[in-house]
Amino acid sequence: MTRCLHNLMLAGTGSDVGKSILATALCRILLQDGYRPAPFKAQNMALNSFATPDGLEIGRAQAVQAEAAGLPCHTDMNPLLLKPQSDHTSQVVLGGRPIGTMGAYDYFRHEGREQLRHEVCQAFDRLASRYNPIVMEGAGSISELNLKDSDLVNMPMARHADADVLLVGDIDRGGVFASVYGSIMLQDEADRRRIRGIIINKFRGDLRLFDSGRKMLEDICHVPVLGVIPYYNNIHIEEEDSVALREKSMQMERGRVNVAVVLLRHLSNYTDFDALERDPRLHLFYTNNPADIRRSDIIILPGSKSTIDDLYELRRNGCAEAIIRARRDGRTVLGICGGYQMMGQEVADPLHVEDEIERMPGLALLPTSTSLTTEKATRQTQFALHHDDSPTLSGYEIHMGTTTLHGGEPLVYTADGRCDGCKTGPHCMGTYMHGILDNSEFVDMLLQPFADKLEEADEPFDYNAFKQQQYDLLADHVRRHLDMKQLYKILQDNADRTR
């Protein structure tokens, strides 16, 4: 029988140091080694979300980690999700359901804070009763002293879980000695004892150059450095943040279908396009440049957390006109979720779900109209592209709004008897179905009008098999550079971590 391990937390010296990707790697490694790990992040802030099998909403990062662990995702893995709606407000999703919109100041000072703490701790307890170990992820930096009393996700959660903490520092951004040492020394004595190892992430160059640095860190921090993980660019795991989207190449490529994803201010669920990025028949990039949009073969309007605001911005920056003219010139336009809503005749917000604007004319590319609603539809869905076909394709829906067709035909037909989306031909279509581009049958249909442009017919791209391969590659990469023997010793140590 596999021995039980302590729960562990990947905490960080700051944001974007690699906590999420290392948690994904450890979920896969522990699964490979015969354990039943599960991911957990008490509170996540992200526009990139996912629908669970029971129709609730969690952060996409925990859904990816669950997939790496070989599990269906569940709201207990991410009980509290904040989805930014503006620079100052976020929709608060608790237990997979939205409970309201809150400003940052009110959220961190709200009198119901202890109730939220109770909810996330209960979620952890339920998860820990079914799986071992729980691979926990912290948020941002563990040394934000001004937020310590209201913190739900870092050291207070580690204390509740009685978890061993691994501190992750990003050497690529510089200042790793100060950030690691400072993060440890700013903890009180009990929390400092809970930090059992240091991981230096994103190292570039010859690892031997950091041998002396490793010893220096151990000497000043009195905590072992369990590994120095090299930077990589040949392993592809869905990203939690959209920071790097602008860096995707905008250079048009011959012999491939050029796909422009319109870069919205409130773009959400950008992982919808990961499969297209890996498809050798395509060249995908993100842009809000009207000239780039006009020259593309396929233009995709992605999801948005603020549909009306992004629709207004498309008109202001010239992208709306570029999309409409590209469609008239024979280019293909596909809208997903908020992008689908924008493609219609209008988007109405009579209940002020998003803001004070009650109506905004759409791009009039589809014969539809949308009314935003306070109820959020969240479900995983099986569907078919033709009415008489078996629903063998899969996706998920996360949207607040209902769309009415005044013409055209549905794009997909769901297993529960509904119709979704609208199309007016092979070059113009929209859908609420996130993940539709993960299905090779749909992508092949999308590419049919461009068959003469492709230099040679490639085999259909199996994105699910690709993802499983990438999880294994990530696990191998981290396993090679992390002292797994020492990590397992820590996770099996009976020492009291709170003395």
Beta strands, then each sheet from edge to edge (+ up, - down):
strand 1: 8-12
strand 2: 38-40
strand 3: 43-45
strand 4: 49-51
strand 5: 57-59
strand 6: 80-84
strand 7: 89-94
strand 8: 97-103
strand 9: 134-137
strand 10: 164-170
strand 11: 195-203
strand 12: 225-230
strand 13: 257-262
strand 14: 267-268
strand 15: 282-287
strand 16: 298-301
strand 17: 303-304
strand 18: 332-336
strand 19: 346-348
strand 20: 359-361
strand 21: 368-371
strand 22: 377-384
strand 23: 393-399
strand 24: 402-405
strand 25: 412-414
strand 26: 419-420
strand 27: 422-423
strand 28: 428-431
sheet 1: 2+ 9+ 1+ 10+ 11+ 12+
sheet 2: 3+ 6+ 7- 8+
sheet 3: 4+ 5-
sheet 4: 15+ 13+ 16+ 18+ 28+ 27-
sheet 5: 14+ 17-
sheet 6: 20+ 19- 21- 24+
sheet 7: 23+ 22- 25+ 26-
end
